[in-house]
Amino acid sequence: RVVVVAGDNASGSTLLPWLGSGFRALGAASTGHEVETAACPFDKRRNGMLLGAGAIGMVIETEESCNARQVCGASNAFAVKARLLATQYSNSAFHGAALDRKHIGSELSRFLDDVELIHGISKAEIASHGVYLSHETSTHASSASSCAGNEVAALRMAFGDNLLSKMRILNTKGFTGHPMGVSFEDVTAVEILLQQKVPPLPNHKEKDEYLGDLNISTKGGPYACRYALRFAAGFGSQVAFALYATAQYE
């Protein structure tokens, strides 16, 4: 059993002058004066990222350990909220800050192939009965070099246009900003599978034709799904994937 606690205060008074100046120098920070114009994931108006802060907590436990506690009649009530089926982490050393769509696409394809080999879950099953929690940070030096541009290109490479059109695409950074050490998306994935609801994509008003047609969760609400695919990226071309399933998954 592992207890995961993560927190940061990237937008606090101590770190913001340093981190904010760094992202401004990279041309990656939004200069919008309001959240509605500064945090616009997948929107044509996106103009840079907005730093965020917060904390999460997760308990990850093997099935054997969980079953043993239930057999022993543990007094503290608990329930399995979701299953973490697979994870993958890699680094291409492509660039200090930019994303490499070919690397992301090839690594996602490798991850999906391993999931099908080990768990028997095809990418068609994930696309048709799952949601995708994106990394999209709203950076937008150009359409081709933007976070969304590279991420969507990688998704098309791995899933193809037809399957991608079926997968509901989510993003939480319009609510939380972009923290440096907290993955809000992972706890969101668990809650989505538990509640069978998806959040809306905030501040999305204008379609970006460069990204093409996407099944974006603009309004949110009830959504039946079995899987949640999570993508995260970090400085130095680090990329990570995680696949969650409902607690009822066998």
N, C-alpha and C positions, 0 to 999 in steps of 0.2 A: 504494500500500500504506500502510495506517495501523495503527500499533500503539496500542492503547487500554489505558491503565493507570489504574485507579481505586482509591482507598483512603481510608479515614477511620478515625477512632478515637472515634466518638461516645460510646461507653460507657467511654472511658478516664478517668483521674482528672482530666485537665485540662478536658475538655469536658462530662463528665457533670453536674457541678453546675449549669452554665449551661443546657444543653439539657434536662436532666431537670427543672429548675425551670420552664422554659418550657412543657414538655408537661404538667406537673402543673397549671400555671395554666390551661392550655387545657382541662383535664379529659380529656386524651387519653392519659395514661400509666397503665399498670397499677400497682396497688399490691400485686399478688400477691407472696408471699414465695418461691414456687417457680416454676420455668419451666413446669411442667405446668399451673399455674393462671394464669400471667401471659401465656403465649403460646398463644392458643387460636383460630387463624384459623377463621372460619365456624362456630364453636361457640357455642351459646346462652350459655355461661358467659363469653364474652369480655368483658373489662372494661377494655381499654386496651392500648396498644402497649408493646413492650419494645425499648429501644434496642439496637442491635448494632453491630458493627465488623468490618472485614476489608478484603480487597483482591482484585481480579481483574485478569486480563490477557487481551486478545483481539487477534488480528491479522486485520484486515479488508482484503481484497485484491480487485481487480477480476478478472474471469475472464480478461481479456486478459493481465494481468500474470502470473497464475498459469500460464496456458498457455505464455507466453513463457519462463518459468523452466524448465518441463518440457522444452521443445524444446531449450533451451540446455544441458540436462543438468546442472542445478545439483547440486553435490556433496552439499549438505545435504538429507537426506531430509525430506519433508513430505507431508502429505495434507490434502485438503479435508475438513473435519469437517461443515460445513453451509453452506447458502446463505442469505444475508440478502436476501430478496426485496423488502421494502418497509418504509418507516418513515414516521411522520407525527407532527408535534408541533404543538400549538396551545394557546391560553390564552384563557379566557372572561372573566377578571377577575371571576369570580362572587363569590369570597370568599377571604380570606387563608389559611384553613386547611381549610374544608369542601369537600366534593365536590358538584358539581352533576350529578345523574343525567341530566338532559335534555341537558346539554352533552356528557357522556361518551357517551351513547347516540347522539346525532347525529353526533359526531366518529367514533365507531366505525363507524357506518353509512357515512359518507363514505369512510373508510379501506377498508372491505370492498368498496364499489362500485368504488373505484380499482383495487384488487387484481384484481377480476374483469375490469375493462376492459383492464388492462395485461397481466395474466398469464393470464387465462382461468380463474382459480380461484374458484369460487363459495363463498358462505358455507356452503352445504350440504356442500361438499367439505371445508372447514376443520373444520366441526363434527363430521363423520363420521370424518375421518381425521387429526384434530389434537388437540393439547392446549392448554390455556389457562393461562398463568402469571399469576396474579392479583397485584394490588397489596395486597389486603386486609391491613390493619395491626392488626386486632382492636380498633380504637376502637369504643366502644359507649355513647355518651351516651343514645341511644335506638335502637330497631330501624330506624326510618325514616331517621335521620340518621347511622347507623353507616357506616363505610367499606364493609363487606360489603353492607349494605342498598342503598346507592347503586350499588355496582359491579354487583350482581346485577340490579338494576332496569335498568341500562343494557344489560347483556347480553341481557335479555329483550326490550328495545326493538329491539336490532339483529338478534338471531337468531330471536326468537320462542321460545315454550316448547318446541315439538317439537324444533327443532335444538339448543337449549341442553341438552336432556336427553341428547343424544348426545355432547356435548363433555366430555372429562375435564378437571376443574378442579383445578389444583395451587396450592400456596403453600409458599414456603420459609421464611417468617419465623418459623415455629415452631421451626426449626433455628437460624437466624442472627440473629433479632431484626430490627429495622428500622434499617438503616444510613442515613446521610444522604447519602452520595455514592458508594455502591457498588451496582451492579445485579447481585446474585448470580443473579437470575432469568435474565439473558441467557446466562451461561455454563451455567446449568442447562438452558436450552432447547437449547443446542448438544449437550450431553452426552446429553440424552434422545433426540434425533434420531440421534445416533451409536450409542448403546448399545441403543436401543429398549427402554428401561426408564424407569419413572417413580418418583419418590420418594413415600413415604406422606405423608399430612397429619398431622403430629404433634399429639398432645394433643387430638384430636377425639373427644369422647365423647357430647355431647348435640346433637341436631338442633335447629336454630332454625326453627320453623314459619313465621316471617315470611319467611325466604329461600325457602321452598318446596322442592320436590324438585330436587336438584342431583346431578350425576354427579361426586362428589368422590372423589379418589384417597385413600381412607382407609387402604388397606393397601400400595399401591405394588406394584412388581414388573414383569415383562415386559409391554410394551404396544407393539403395532405402530402406528406413526404416521408421517405424512409431513410434518406441519406443526406449528409451535409458535407460538402467538400470545401476545405479551407486552404487558401493559398496565402503565404506570407513571404515577404522579401526583406532583405537587409543590406546595409552597406557592404561593398566588396563582392557583389554578385552572389549573395547568399539567397537561396530559395528553399522553401519548406512547404510540404503538403501534409494534410491530415484528412482522414476520412472517418466521419462519425456515422453511426446508424442508430435507429430507435432501440430502446431497451428490449423490445420484443424480437429483435433480429436473431435468427438462428443460423 
